[in-house]
Amino acid sequence: MQLTRLSLTNYKNQKAFQEDFQAPINVFIGNNGVGKTNLLDAIYHLALGKSYFNPMATQNIHFDADFFLLEGQFQKNDQEENILCSYKRGGKKIVKRNGKAYEKIADHIGLIPLVIISPADQDLIAAGSSTRRKFIDGIIGQTDKTYLQTLLQYNRILEQRNALLKYFAANQEFDPTTLAVYNEQLIELSDPLYKKRKAFLEQFVPIFQERYKQISDPFEEVSIDYQSQLEEQSLESWLVQNLSKDRAVQFTTTGLHKDDLIFRLTGHPIKRFGSQGQQKSFLIALKLAQFDYIRQQQGIPPIVLLDDIFDKLDQERVTKIVQLLSTDAFGQLFISDTHADRTEKALQNSSLPYQIFTLESEEK
């Protein structure tokens, strides 16, 4: 999987940018605020139909413009793929593949396999369970269209059930027959999603554990525990048991949308007991395992984006991570960093050619 050309107009703080990429490793160097991360996010946006950092499309438009336009030329299995993404204020986002617009952006997911590693990944440890669910759903969704469609359908039915509960409360009425229709649909959809998440983690966790050993202390044991209410009893039982509570709070309190992952280091939650360095290594290992899993499922290496991940890591660990990524198995790599010498030093022993692009502020 290769990105050969990127062009953009009015995307975040970049009014215009166009560049061709010929090397397997491409590095954006510049001070904070010049737009390095925004270039990586533009690549992510083209691959997955949305920004990694801000899902609100209108907030991705340059402040003095009323639209943004992204275009990427990709090579996949010796076939050229032209991807265009555009959005105008007040309009609808459009994603096109080779000139033809998708009816649903979700249909684009998986065409351009991609993994991003960013300081924002800290939310996987620090934030709530929804962030961790999105992480595993994002991996599975890039490799399993059926899972993605089922999940989207589950979320739609969940929204409708929640809206109905609010309607009941606002109008001081209750219709168990109508509610039962949504219950039946949620029950039907939840079982395959639960089984897929569980099967995915059984395959993913050993890959993750091996990656952690490669970049950190090999004697530190790491694990991921999957927590789901469906392990205790069926969703049907939960919905019956929590009906009064759901009506009181006006939303669905049980189901797959409450699943969580517990990240552990030597048996303890890493959120509470892991050092800053251990947490960073844990997160990088998660993303390397994501790469491995997608490559296994799709048969091609995803594009990897490394966004300013080297801060607070010593040079030895920076070099080790770059060397892991700088192999033929990893395909194409994009790196952003503020220190050219740090990245170049890490790349000196790479067997792959690299290209460095220096970015400067528009005011200069």
C-alpha positions as CSV (number, residue, x, y, z in Angstrom):
1,M,0.0,0.0,0.0
2,Q,1.6,3.3,-1.1
3,L,0.5,6.9,-1.2
4,T,2.2,8.4,-4.3
5,R,0.7,11.9,-4.2
6,L,-1.1,14.1,-1.7
7,S,-2.8,17.4,-2.5
8,L,-5.0,19.5,-0.3
9,T,-6.8,22.8,-0.2
10,N,-8.0,24.7,2.8
11,Y,-7.5,21.8,5.2
12,K,-7.1,23.0,8.8
13,N,-4.1,25.4,8.8
14,Q,-2.9,24.3,5.4
15,K,-4.2,26.5,2.6
16,A,-2.5,24.5,-0.1
17,F,-0.1,21.6,-0.3
18,Q,1.0,19.1,-2.9
19,E,3.8,16.6,-2.9
20,D,4.8,13.3,-4.5
21,F,6.2,10.5,-2.4
22,Q,8.7,8.1,-3.9
23,A,10.4,6.7,-0.8
24,P,9.1,4.1,1.6
25,I,9.8,6.4,4.5
26,N,8.7,10.1,4.4
27,V,9.4,12.6,7.2
28,F,7.8,15.9,7.8
29,I,10.0,18.2,9.9
30,G,9.1,21.6,11.3
31,N,8.3,23.6,14.4
32,N,5.1,23.1,16.3
33,G,2.1,24.7,14.5
34,V,3.4,24.5,10.9
35,G,0.9,21.7,10.0
36,K,2.9,18.5,10.2
37,T,0.1,16.7,12.1
38,N,-2.5,18.1,9.7
39,L,-0.8,16.5,6.7
40,L,-0.8,13.1,8.5
41,D,-4.5,13.7,9.4
42,A,-5.2,14.4,5.7
43,I,-3.8,11.0,4.8
44,Y,-5.9,9.4,7.5
45,H,-9.0,11.3,6.3
46,L,-8.6,10.0,2.8
47,A,-8.2,6.4,4.1
48,L,-11.0,6.4,6.5
49,G,-13.3,9.2,5.5
50,K,-12.9,11.3,8.6
51,S,-10.3,13.2,10.7
52,Y,-8.5,11.2,13.4
53,F,-8.4,14.3,15.6
54,N,-11.7,16.1,15.0
55,P,-14.7,14.2,13.6
56,M,-16.7,17.5,13.0
57,A,-16.1,18.2,9.3
58,T,-16.8,21.9,9.5
59,Q,-13.9,22.3,12.0
60,N,-11.4,20.9,9.5
61,I,-11.9,23.8,7.1
62,H,-9.3,26.5,7.0
63,F,-10.6,29.4,9.1
64,D,-11.0,31.9,6.2
65,A,-12.5,29.4,3.7
66,D,-15.9,27.7,3.2
67,F,-14.7,24.2,2.0
68,F,-11.8,21.8,2.0
69,L,-10.6,19.4,-0.7
70,L,-8.3,16.4,-0.2
71,E,-7.0,14.2,-3.0
72,G,-4.6,11.2,-2.8
73,Q,-3.1,8.9,-5.4
74,F,-2.6,5.4,-4.0
75,Q,-1.0,2.2,-5.3
76,K,-2.7,-1.0,-4.1
77,N,-1.7,-4.4,-5.5
78,D,-0.3,-2.6,-8.7
79,Q,-3.6,-0.8,-9.2
80,E,-4.0,2.9,-8.9
81,E,-6.7,4.3,-6.6
82,N,-7.6,8.0,-6.8
83,I,-9.4,9.1,-3.6
84,L,-11.0,12.5,-3.2
85,C,-12.7,13.9,-0.1
86,S,-14.4,17.2,0.0
87,Y,-16.7,19.2,2.3
88,K,-18.5,22.5,2.0
89,R,-20.0,24.4,5.0
90,G,-23.6,23.5,5.2
91,G,-23.3,20.6,2.8
92,K,-22.6,16.9,2.9
93,K,-19.2,15.3,2.9
94,I,-18.3,13.6,-0.4
95,V,-15.8,10.8,-0.8
96,K,-15.0,9.6,-4.3
97,R,-13.1,6.6,-5.5
98,N,-11.8,6.9,-9.1
99,G,-14.3,9.6,-9.8
100,K,-17.3,7.8,-8.4
101,A,-18.9,9.0,-5.2
102,Y,-19.8,6.5,-2.5
103,E,-23.4,6.3,-1.4
104,K,-22.2,5.6,2.1
105,I,-18.8,6.6,3.4
106,A,-18.7,3.4,5.4
107,D,-18.4,1.5,2.1
108,H,-14.9,3.1,1.7
109,I,-13.6,1.7,5.0
110,G,-11.0,-1.0,4.4
111,L,-9.9,0.0,0.9
112,I,-6.9,2.0,2.2
113,P,-5.6,0.1,5.2
114,L,-3.9,2.5,7.6
115,V,-2.6,2.7,11.2
116,I,-1.8,6.0,13.0
117,I,0.3,6.3,16.2
118,S,-0.2,9.6,17.9
119,P,0.1,11.3,21.3
120,A,-3.7,11.4,21.2
121,D,-3.6,7.6,21.7
122,Q,-3.1,8.4,25.4
123,D,-6.9,8.6,25.5
124,L,-7.0,4.9,25.1
125,I,-5.7,4.6,28.6
126,A,-7.0,7.8,30.2
127,A,-10.5,8.3,28.6
128,G,-13.7,6.3,29.0
129,S,-14.7,2.9,27.6
130,S,-16.1,4.3,24.3
131,T,-12.6,5.2,23.2
132,R,-11.4,1.7,23.7
133,R,-14.5,0.2,21.9
134,K,-13.8,2.5,19.0
135,F,-10.2,1.2,18.9
136,I,-11.2,-2.4,18.5
137,D,-14.2,-1.6,16.3
138,G,-11.9,0.4,14.0
139,I,-9.5,-2.5,13.6
140,I,-12.2,-5.1,12.9
141,G,-14.1,-2.7,10.7
142,Q,-11.1,-2.2,8.4
143,T,-11.0,-6.0,7.8
144,D,-14.6,-7.2,8.1
145,K,-17.4,-5.4,6.2
146,T,-20.1,-7.5,7.7
147,Y,-19.0,-6.6,11.2
148,L,-18.9,-2.9,10.3
149,Q,-22.4,-2.9,8.8
150,T,-23.8,-4.9,11.7
151,L,-22.3,-2.4,14.2
152,L,-23.7,0.6,12.3
153,Q,-27.1,-1.0,12.3
154,Y,-26.8,-1.8,16.1
155,N,-25.9,1.8,16.8
156,R,-28.9,3.1,14.7
157,I,-31.4,0.8,16.6
158,L,-29.8,1.9,19.9
159,E,-30.3,5.6,19.0
160,Q,-34.0,4.9,18.1
161,R,-34.6,3.0,21.3
162,N,-33.1,5.8,23.3
163,A,-35.2,8.4,21.5
164,L,-38.3,6.3,22.2
165,L,-37.4,6.2,26.0
166,K,-37.1,10.0,25.9
167,Y,-40.5,10.3,24.1
168,F,-42.1,8.1,26.7
169,A,-40.8,10.3,29.5
170,A,-41.7,13.5,27.9
171,N,-45.3,12.4,27.1
172,Q,-45.7,10.4,30.3
173,E,-46.7,7.3,28.5
174,F,-45.3,3.8,27.8
175,D,-45.9,1.3,25.0
176,P,-44.2,-2.0,25.7
177,T,-45.0,-3.4,22.2
178,T,-43.1,-0.7,20.4
179,L,-40.2,-1.0,22.7
180,A,-40.1,-4.8,22.2
181,V,-39.5,-4.2,18.5
182,Y,-36.3,-2.4,19.2
183,N,-35.3,-4.9,21.9
184,E,-35.7,-7.8,19.4
185,Q,-33.5,-6.1,16.9
186,L,-30.8,-5.2,19.4
187,I,-30.8,-8.8,20.7
188,E,-30.4,-10.2,17.2
189,L,-27.6,-7.9,16.3
190,S,-25.6,-8.1,19.5
191,D,-24.7,-11.8,19.4
192,P,-22.6,-11.8,16.3
193,L,-20.9,-8.5,17.3
194,Y,-20.0,-10.0,20.8
195,K,-18.7,-13.2,19.3
196,K,-16.6,-11.3,16.8
197,R,-15.1,-9.0,19.4
198,K,-14.2,-11.9,21.6
199,A,-12.7,-13.9,18.8
200,F,-10.7,-10.8,17.6
201,L,-9.2,-10.3,21.1
202,E,-8.2,-13.9,21.4
203,Q,-6.2,-13.5,18.2
204,F,-5.0,-9.9,18.8
205,V,-3.7,-10.1,22.4
206,P,-0.8,-12.5,21.7
207,I,0.3,-10.4,18.8
208,F,0.2,-7.3,21.1
209,Q,2.2,-9.1,23.9
210,E,4.9,-10.0,21.4
211,R,5.2,-6.5,20.1
212,Y,5.5,-5.1,23.7
213,K,8.4,-7.4,24.4
214,Q,10.2,-6.0,21.3
215,I,10.0,-2.4,22.4
216,S,10.1,-2.6,26.2
217,D,11.2,-4.8,29.1
218,P,10.7,-8.4,27.9
219,F,10.1,-9.5,31.5
220,E,7.1,-7.2,31.9
221,E,3.8,-9.0,31.4
222,V,1.0,-7.1,29.7
223,S,-2.5,-8.2,29.1
224,I,-5.9,-7.0,27.8
225,D,-9.1,-8.1,29.6
226,Y,-12.4,-7.9,27.7
227,Q,-15.3,-6.9,29.9
228,S,-18.8,-7.4,28.5
229,Q,-22.2,-7.7,30.2
230,L,-23.0,-10.4,27.8
231,E,-20.5,-12.7,29.5
232,E,-22.8,-12.7,32.6
233,Q,-26.2,-13.2,30.9
234,S,-28.0,-12.6,27.6
235,L,-28.9,-9.1,26.4
236,E,-32.6,-10.1,26.5
237,S,-32.2,-10.8,30.3
238,W,-30.4,-7.5,30.8
239,L,-33.1,-5.5,29.0
240,V,-35.9,-7.0,31.0
241,Q,-33.9,-6.6,34.3
242,N,-33.1,-2.9,33.6
243,L,-36.4,-1.7,32.1
244,S,-37.3,0.5,35.0
245,K,-33.8,2.0,35.1
246,D,-33.8,2.6,31.4
247,R,-37.1,4.4,31.6
248,A,-35.9,6.5,34.5
249,V,-32.6,7.7,32.9
250,Q,-34.1,7.7,29.4
251,F,-31.4,5.7,27.7
252,T,-30.3,2.0,27.3
253,T,-28.0,1.2,30.2
254,T,-27.0,-2.3,29.1
255,G,-25.6,-3.9,26.0
256,L,-22.5,-4.0,23.7
257,H,-22.2,-0.3,23.9
258,K,-21.0,-0.7,27.5
259,D,-18.2,-3.1,26.7
260,D,-14.7,-2.2,27.9
261,L,-11.1,-3.2,27.7
262,I,-8.9,-3.3,30.8
263,F,-5.2,-2.8,30.0
264,R,-2.9,-4.5,32.5
265,L,0.8,-4.4,33.3
266,T,2.1,-7.2,35.6
267,G,-1.6,-7.9,36.5
268,H,-2.4,-4.3,37.5
269,P,-4.3,-1.6,35.6
270,I,-1.7,0.3,33.6
271,K,-3.8,3.5,34.0
272,R,-3.0,3.6,37.7
273,F,0.3,1.7,38.0
274,G,2.2,2.2,34.8
275,S,4.9,4.9,34.4
276,Q,4.7,7.4,31.6
277,G,7.2,5.4,29.6
278,Q,5.5,2.1,30.2
279,Q,2.1,3.6,29.1
280,K,3.7,5.0,25.9
281,S,5.3,1.6,25.1
282,F,2.0,-0.1,25.8
283,L,0.2,2.2,23.3
284,I,2.8,1.9,20.6
285,A,2.7,-1.9,21.0
286,L,-1.1,-1.8,20.6
287,K,-0.7,0.1,17.3
288,L,2.0,-2.2,16.0
289,A,-0.3,-5.1,16.8
290,Q,-3.0,-3.3,14.9
291,F,-0.7,-3.2,11.9
292,D,0.1,-6.9,12.2
293,Y,-3.5,-7.9,12.4
294,I,-4.7,-5.8,9.4
295,R,-1.7,-7.0,7.3
296,Q,-2.7,-10.6,8.2
297,Q,-6.3,-10.1,7.3
298,Q,-5.8,-8.0,4.1
299,G,-2.6,-9.5,2.9
300,I,-0.9,-6.1,2.4
301,P,0.9,-3.8,4.8
302,P,-1.1,-0.8,5.9
303,I,0.3,2.7,5.6
304,V,1.7,3.8,9.0
305,L,1.6,7.3,10.3
306,L,3.8,8.3,13.2
307,D,2.7,11.6,14.6
308,D,5.2,13.3,17.0
309,I,5.6,10.1,19.1
310,F,9.2,10.5,20.0
311,D,8.9,13.1,22.7
312,K,9.6,11.7,26.2
313,L,11.3,8.6,24.6
314,D,15.1,8.2,24.9
315,Q,17.1,8.0,21.6
316,E,17.6,4.2,22.1
317,R,13.9,3.5,22.2
318,V,13.2,5.9,19.3
319,T,15.8,4.1,17.2
320,K,14.4,0.7,18.1
321,I,10.9,1.7,17.1
322,V,12.0,3.2,13.8
323,Q,14.1,0.1,13.0
324,L,11.1,-2.1,13.7
325,L,9.1,0.0,11.2
326,S,11.8,0.4,8.7
327,T,11.6,-3.0,7.1
328,D,10.1,-4.3,3.9
329,A,7.3,-5.8,5.9
330,F,6.0,-2.3,6.9
331,G,5.5,-0.9,3.4
332,Q,5.2,2.9,3.6
333,L,5.8,5.1,6.7
334,F,5.1,8.8,7.3
335,I,6.7,10.5,10.3
336,S,6.3,13.9,11.8
337,D,8.8,15.3,14.2
338,T,10.2,18.7,15.5
339,H,13.8,17.5,15.6
340,A,15.4,16.5,12.3
341,D,18.6,15.2,14.0
342,R,16.6,12.9,16.2
343,T,14.7,11.3,13.4
344,E,17.7,11.2,11.0
345,K,19.8,9.5,13.7
346,A,17.1,6.9,14.1
347,L,16.9,6.3,10.3
348,Q,20.7,6.0,9.8
349,N,20.6,2.2,10.1
350,S,17.5,1.7,8.1
351,S,17.8,-0.5,5.0
352,L,15.1,1.6,3.3
353,P,15.5,5.0,1.6
354,Y,13.8,8.0,3.1
355,Q,12.8,11.5,2.2
356,I,12.7,14.5,4.5
357,F,10.3,17.4,3.9
358,T,10.9,20.6,5.9
359,L,7.8,22.6,6.6
360,E,7.8,26.3,7.5
361,S,5.1,28.6,8.8
362,E,3.1,30.5,6.2
363,E,4.1,33.8,7.9
364,K,7.7,33.3,6.9
